[in-house]
Amino acid sequence: MGGPPPAYKIDADGTLSPRWYDVKAWGKRVWAGVIAGIVIIIIIVVVVAVVVSKKNKYPDYSKLTYSLSETYSGSTFFDQFDYFTGYDPSAGFVHYVDSSVAAQYNLTYASSSSAIMRVDTSVTSTTVPNASTGRFSVRITSKKQYGLNNLFVFDVKHTPIGCGTWPALWLSDPANWPTNGEIDIMEAVNVVSDAQNQMTLHTSSGCSMSVKRKETGKSLQSSCVNTTNSNAGCGVDAGTSTFGSSFNSAGGGVMAMELRSAGIRMWQFGRSNIPSDVTAGSPDPSTWGEATADFPNTDCNIGNHFRNQSIIANIDLCGSWAGTQSVYSQTCSGTCEDQVANNNTAFTNAYWEFGTFKVYSAST
């Protein structure tokens, strides 16, 4: 016998289907599918890379050198503010009064060391005037407005306490809200003892805090946009005893807010923990450590969203937050409007006491 036996084959030559990895045998449809798959994979990789990069991105809060530009203090503290007297935009059960009525009812007054603004405690539902449609209170707005590259230092000695109260220390351009933004530095509602101060931004569309942040407070919401979450804003809980009885009994503290293109940062310092550079009048935020609340510019153009900011302080009553029954009943009994109209002596501790407000500016 000569030579090896013939190869064993199940199928004859030319009848086998091409193997999947034989690219020479691929048709147009297969090639189109392969290319589409590669494009999809590339898009996914790019999107993931962008998202990861954005999550890890963080602005440059490099040191700025600040110099004093404005001081609100002493017996003339209120001279640098206008008294708001219009309809309360927050639908409060309140009558904001002008400076003359405030003086008549002793709602605002200042000395060399403190400025007081309070809710009226004299008017009842049956006196003339009465509180049947709301109680007298005060809302002041600084005559000067501010933009980027400013550092605000507020000495706060006492925060308002009482069911039905909605006090706030904030900055905004009320005539152009929410376009020009709102910065809430101190805010709480229906405080009967201790509470958590809430630091919040409110903006028009295009501002989110779902990004890397460096803060000691607890983030509450990520969207700052006024049309989301019932205008809750992107708030940060400053921590326990940062508003109310314990804060007040410890002598209050200092609030600092830095407004710059890199972001907005806020610090809350207890009276015994105020940085020495603040006390010395040469504040340097780069030495203070992590802020209580950090709002970086990663997904929010600070310069576009925050313009012409006035300093505002007020004590609202009831309204769209404090007066909502589900909120009011968390710490208080009855209804908010009944409390405000009929319990005048319940507002004895419903007052702000401020020391000096200072504004520092940085040259760019």
C-alpha positions in Angstrom: 0.0 0.0 0.0 1.4 3.4 -0.9 0.9 6.7 1.0 -1.3 7.8 3.9 -5.1 7.4 4.0 -7.3 10.3 2.7 -8.3 12.9 5.3 -11.6 12.3 7.1 -14.3 14.9 6.2 -17.9 15.2 7.2 -18.6 17.8 4.6 -17.2 18.3 1.2 -15.0 21.3 0.4 -16.9 24.4 -0.3 -20.0 23.4 1.8 -18.7 24.7 5.2 -20.1 28.0 6.6 -17.4 30.7 7.2 -16.1 30.9 10.8 -17.3 34.0 12.8 -13.7 35.2 13.1 -13.1 35.0 9.4 -13.3 38.8 8.7 -12.8 38.3 5.0 -16.1 36.6 4.8 -18.1 39.3 6.7 -20.7 41.1 4.7 -21.8 44.8 4.8 -24.4 44.1 7.4 -22.0 42.4 9.8 -19.4 45.2 9.3 -22.1 47.8 10.0 -23.0 46.1 13.3 -19.4 45.8 14.4 -18.8 49.4 13.7 -21.9 50.5 15.5 -20.9 48.4 18.5 -17.4 49.9 18.6 -19.0 53.4 18.4 -21.3 52.6 21.3 -18.4 51.3 23.4 -16.4 54.4 22.7 -19.3 56.7 23.7 -19.8 54.8 26.9 -16.1 55.0 27.8 -16.1 58.7 27.0 -19.2 59.4 29.0 -18.0 57.4 32.0 -14.6 59.2 31.8 -16.4 62.6 31.8 -18.7 61.7 34.7 -15.8 60.4 36.8 -13.7 63.4 35.9 -16.5 65.7 36.9 -17.1 63.9 40.1 -13.4 64.3 41.0 -13.0 67.8 39.7 -12.6 70.5 42.4 -12.0 74.2 42.0 -8.9 76.1 43.0 -9.6 77.9 46.3 -6.2 79.5 46.3 -5.5 82.2 48.8 -7.0 85.6 48.2 -5.8 88.7 50.2 -8.7 90.6 51.7 -8.9 94.1 53.0 -11.8 95.7 54.9 -14.2 97.6 52.7 -17.4 97.9 54.8 -18.4 97.9 58.5 -21.9 97.8 59.9 -21.7 98.5 63.6 -22.5 100.7 66.6 -25.5 103.0 67.1 -25.7 103.7 63.3 -25.9 99.9 62.4 -29.5 100.2 60.9 -28.7 103.5 59.0 -27.1 101.4 56.3 -30.2 99.3 55.7 -33.6 99.9 54.1 -36.7 98.6 55.9 -38.9 96.3 53.7 -42.6 97.0 54.0 -44.2 95.2 51.1 -46.2 92.0 50.9 -44.2 89.1 52.2 -43.0 87.0 49.2 -43.0 84.0 51.5 -46.7 84.4 52.4 -46.0 85.0 56.1 -48.5 85.9 58.7 -46.6 89.1 59.3 -46.6 92.9 58.9 -43.1 94.1 58.1 -42.9 97.7 59.4 -40.8 100.7 58.4 -38.1 102.3 60.6 -40.5 104.7 62.4 -42.9 102.0 63.4 -40.0 99.8 64.4 -38.7 102.6 66.6 -42.2 103.2 68.1 -42.6 99.5 69.1 -38.9 99.1 70.0 -38.4 96.5 67.3 -35.0 97.7 66.2 -32.4 99.6 68.3 -28.6 99.6 68.5 -25.9 100.5 70.9 -22.1 100.7 70.6 -21.8 96.9 70.9 -25.1 95.4 69.6 -27.9 95.7 67.2 -31.3 94.2 68.1 -34.2 93.4 65.8 -37.2 91.6 67.2 -40.8 90.5 66.8 -43.4 92.7 68.5 -44.7 91.4 71.8 -47.2 94.1 72.7 -49.9 93.8 70.1 -52.7 91.2 70.6 -55.7 90.1 68.5 -57.9 92.6 70.2 -55.7 95.7 70.6 -55.6 98.6 68.2 -53.7 97.8 66.0 -54.2 94.1 66.4 -52.4 90.9 65.3 -55.5 89.2 63.8 -54.0 89.5 60.3 -50.3 89.1 61.3 -47.8 90.4 63.8 -45.3 93.3 63.5 -41.8 92.3 62.6 -38.8 93.6 60.7 -36.9 92.8 57.5 -33.9 94.9 56.6 -31.9 95.0 53.4 -28.5 96.6 53.0 -28.4 99.7 50.7 -25.1 98.4 49.3 -24.9 95.4 47.0 -22.0 93.1 46.5 -20.5 90.7 43.9 -17.6 88.3 43.6 -14.4 88.4 45.6 -16.0 89.4 48.9 -15.7 87.9 52.3 -18.6 88.5 54.8 -18.0 88.2 58.5 -21.1 88.4 60.7 -21.0 88.5 64.5 -24.2 86.8 65.7 -24.9 87.0 69.4 -28.5 85.7 69.6 -30.7 83.8 67.2 -34.6 84.1 67.4 -36.5 81.4 69.2 -40.3 80.7 69.2 -43.0 78.7 67.6 -44.2 80.4 64.4 -40.9 82.1 63.7 -38.8 81.9 60.5 -35.7 83.9 61.0 -32.9 84.2 58.4 -29.7 86.0 57.7 -29.1 85.9 54.0 -28.0 87.7 50.8 -30.0 88.2 47.7 -31.1 90.7 45.0 -34.9 90.6 45.8 -35.8 92.6 42.7 -34.2 90.0 40.5 -34.9 86.7 42.3 -34.1 83.9 41.5 -32.0 85.1 38.5 -29.4 86.8 40.7 -29.5 84.1 43.4 -29.9 83.8 47.1 -27.4 82.8 49.8 -28.8 81.7 53.1 -26.2 81.8 55.9 -28.4 81.3 58.9 -32.0 79.9 58.8 -34.3 77.8 60.9 -38.0 77.5 61.7 -40.1 77.0 64.8 -37.1 76.7 67.1 -38.1 75.9 70.7 -34.7 74.9 72.0 -31.8 73.7 69.9 -31.8 73.4 66.2 -29.6 72.9 63.2 -28.6 76.0 61.2 -29.3 75.5 57.5 -27.0 77.0 54.9 -28.6 77.1 51.4 -28.3 78.4 47.9 -31.3 79.2 45.7 -30.9 79.8 42.0 -32.4 79.8 38.5 -31.8 76.7 36.3 -28.3 75.4 35.8 -26.8 75.0 39.3 -26.2 71.6 40.9 -24.1 70.4 43.8 -23.9 66.7 42.8 -20.1 67.2 42.7 -17.1 66.8 44.9 -17.3 69.0 48.0 -15.2 69.6 51.0 -17.4 70.4 54.0 -18.1 69.4 57.6 -21.9 69.9 57.3 -24.4 67.4 55.9 -25.7 68.0 52.4 -29.5 67.9 52.2 -30.3 68.5 48.5 -28.1 68.7 45.4 -30.2 70.9 43.2 -30.1 74.6 43.9 -32.8 75.4 41.3 -35.9 77.1 42.7 -38.3 75.0 40.6 -37.1 71.7 42.1 -37.9 70.1 45.5 -40.5 72.9 46.2 -37.7 75.5 46.2 -35.8 73.7 49.0 -32.5 74.8 47.4 -29.2 73.0 47.9 -29.0 73.1 51.7 -26.4 72.0 54.2 -27.1 71.1 57.8 -24.5 72.9 59.9 -24.7 70.4 62.8 -26.2 70.2 66.3 -26.7 73.3 68.4 -25.8 75.7 65.6 -29.1 77.7 66.1 -31.2 78.3 69.2 -30.7 78.0 73.0 -27.3 76.4 73.2 -25.9 78.6 70.5 -27.3 81.7 72.3 -26.2 80.6 75.8 -22.6 80.1 74.5 -22.6 83.7 73.4 -23.4 83.0 69.8 -20.5 83.0 67.2 -19.2 84.2 63.9 -20.5 83.4 60.5 -18.2 83.8 57.5 -19.2 83.5 53.8 -16.7 83.8 50.9 -18.2 84.7 47.6 -15.8 84.1 44.6 -15.8 82.6 41.2 -14.4 79.3 42.5 -17.4 78.8 44.7 -19.3 79.9 47.8 -18.0 78.7 51.2 -19.5 79.2 54.6 -18.0 78.7 58.1 -19.7 78.7 61.4 -17.5 79.4 64.4 -18.6 79.1 68.0 -17.7 82.0 70.3 -14.8 80.1 71.8 -13.5 78.9 68.4 -13.2 82.1 66.4 -9.9 82.1 64.4 -7.4 84.7 65.7 -7.1 86.3 62.2 -10.8 87.1 62.3 -10.5 88.7 65.7 -7.5 90.6 64.5 -9.3 91.9 61.5 -7.1 90.1 58.9 -9.2 87.1 57.9 -7.6 84.4 55.8 -10.0 81.6 54.8 -7.1 79.5 53.4 -6.1 78.8 57.1 -9.6 77.8 58.4 -9.8 74.2 57.2 -12.8 72.7 55.6 -15.9 74.9 55.4 -19.1 74.1 57.1 -20.8 74.3 53.7 -19.0 74.2 50.4 -20.7 75.1 47.1 -18.1 74.7 44.4 -18.4 76.1 40.8 -18.0 72.6 39.2 -21.6 72.5 37.9 -22.7 76.0 38.8 -21.4 79.3 37.3 -21.1 81.4 40.5 -20.6 84.7 38.6 -23.7 84.2 36.5 -26.0 83.0 39.3 -25.0 85.4 42.1 -25.0 89.1 41.4 -25.9 92.4 43.2 -26.2 90.7 46.6 -27.6 92.7 49.5 -27.3 91.6 53.1 -30.7 90.8 54.5 -31.9 89.9 58.0 -35.5 89.3 58.9 -37.9 87.3 61.2 -40.8 86.0 59.2 -43.8 84.5 60.9 -45.5 81.3 59.6 -45.3 81.5 55.8 -44.6 78.8 53.3 -42.1 76.9 55.4 -42.7 77.6 59.1 -46.4 77.8 58.7 -46.9 74.5 56.9 -48.8 72.4 59.4 -46.7 69.3 58.9 -43.6 71.4 59.6 -45.1 73.4 62.4 -46.4 70.4 64.3 -42.9 68.9 64.5 -42.0 71.2 67.4 -45.2 73.2 68.2 -48.9 72.6 69.0 -52.0 74.1 67.6 -51.7 76.2 64.4 -49.1 78.7 63.5 -51.5 81.6 62.8 -53.3 81.2 66.1 -50.0 81.2 67.9 -48.9 84.4 66.2 -52.2 86.2 66.6 -53.0 85.4 70.2 -49.8 84.6 72.1 -47.9 87.9 72.1 -45.7 87.0 75.1 -44.5 83.8 73.3 -42.2 86.0 71.2 -40.0 87.4 74.0 -37.0 85.5 72.7 -37.8 86.0 69.0 -35.0 88.4 68.3 -31.7 88.7 66.5 -28.7 90.3 68.3 -25.8 91.2 66.1 -22.4 92.5 66.9 -20.4 93.9 63.9 -20.9 93.0 60.3 -17.7 93.3 58.2 -17.2 93.0 54.5 -13.7 92.3 53.1 -12.8 92.7 49.4 -10.1 91.0 47.4 -8.4 92.6 44.4 -8.2 90.4 41.3 
